[in-house]
Amino acid sequence: MKRKQKKMNKKHEAIVFGILAFAVFTTAMVLSVVAMRSTIDEIAETAISRTPDAILASAGVTDGKNVLLPVGYFDQRQEPCVDMYNLDLKNELYNREFEWVSCEYYNNGFEQGLVSYDLNDDLLPVGVGGQLTPNRGLKDMSYWFTAVDGKNKSYYGNLEMSYSKNNAEFSFYSEDFYPLDEATFSDGDSVNVDGHNHLFTMNLAVPFTVLASGEESFEIVADDDTFVFVGDELAIDLGGIHEAMAGRLMINEEGEVYSGVGDEELAFSGVKVKKDEGSIIRIFHADRNSSESVFGVMFSEMNLGVVETKVADKKKSSEIQIAYDPTDPTYVAPLGESVVVKADGTRGYIIMATIEGIMVIAFAVFMVIAIKAVVKRKANK
């Protein structure tokens, strides 16, 4: 009887020991999971945000979805035609910046070096003159890309960029780009000689987080002056009054920005960005004559600053928009009632919870097997 009681006590001791061991190991496991939480979170985020397409998908940006790009437009007035043979009007001749094909005696042409390499304190281009008429007077650009009473009138709108999952491309292109046909500031028979309102400028920007994947690229096609800055440094220079030309840039794995125009090979622009840090592509475009108006942009494999903006006055409850305010070039943030889209959305937490769940279940199974083995061994002694 005593022997049976002793064996029973040993069995109880084994069970208590097993329970205590399970409690100790469970506590240790919980503490380990807590300690590993940040690491698991990083694993989960990496699993869904390694590519721009995964990030955009978490924001509701899917194949074929239109994404709004805020733009500031400025309707400009044409400069008066002058007689180039009247020497008293030499300054007026050279200082004409916005004019029409009906004005004679001026030279069109692609010309680089019209603006400074750096933006000014207001994050706007600085004119430094040029060699071709009328670009020699291109030193006062204060009214080109910002509102100035009496010189222009500002309008704000959106470009609807189409998103393609293939290469994570945002793109917009138009061979008849006349966003200010309804504007009245520069009205008159000479303004709409072909039924369209030419002589306008535009200021837009797209914030992005640098991936430095070696795949990030940007392309622009436009006629007349177009200047593209990365941060506040010039990367693509398509200056002058010219037919539609293309410019392109790419970011290599070291964060170096290579660019070129036309058929040029890409070359280091002198601009550098840092991996995982925020930057911005700023685009300044001018339509300065009445022959045509072409404009197109394409962003590929870039982690753009995308937000979901609630729209109260439309049937849609929300729209996807680029996080930029064209009324203030220094402001790069969500517009209106916006929520910044984070890469580690619901799927990230599901992945994280799955990893933790598998670890806990595996540990529990191991502990049950271990406890049974201990109880059996002690009970048999």
Buried (B, 14 or more C-beta within 10 A) or exposed (E): EEEEEEBEEBBEEBBEBBEEBBEEBBEEBEEEBEEBEEEBBEBBBBBBBEBBBBBBBBBEBEEEBBBBBBBBBBBBBBBEBBEBEEEEEEEBBBBBBBBBBEBEEBEBEBBBBBBBBEBEEEBBBBBEEBEBBBBBBBBEBBBBBBEEEEBBBBBEBBBEBBBBBEEBBBBBEEEEBBBBEEBEBBEEEEBBEEEBBBBBBBBBBBBBBBBBBEBBBBBBBBBBBBBBBBBBBBBBBBBBBBEBBBBBBBBBEEBBBBBBBEEEEBEEBEBBBEEEEBBBBBBBBBBBBBBBBBBBBBBBBBBBBBBBBEBEEEEEEBBBBBBBBBEEBEEBEBBEEBEEBEBBBEBBEEBBEEBBEEBBEEBBEEBEEBBEEBBEEBBEE
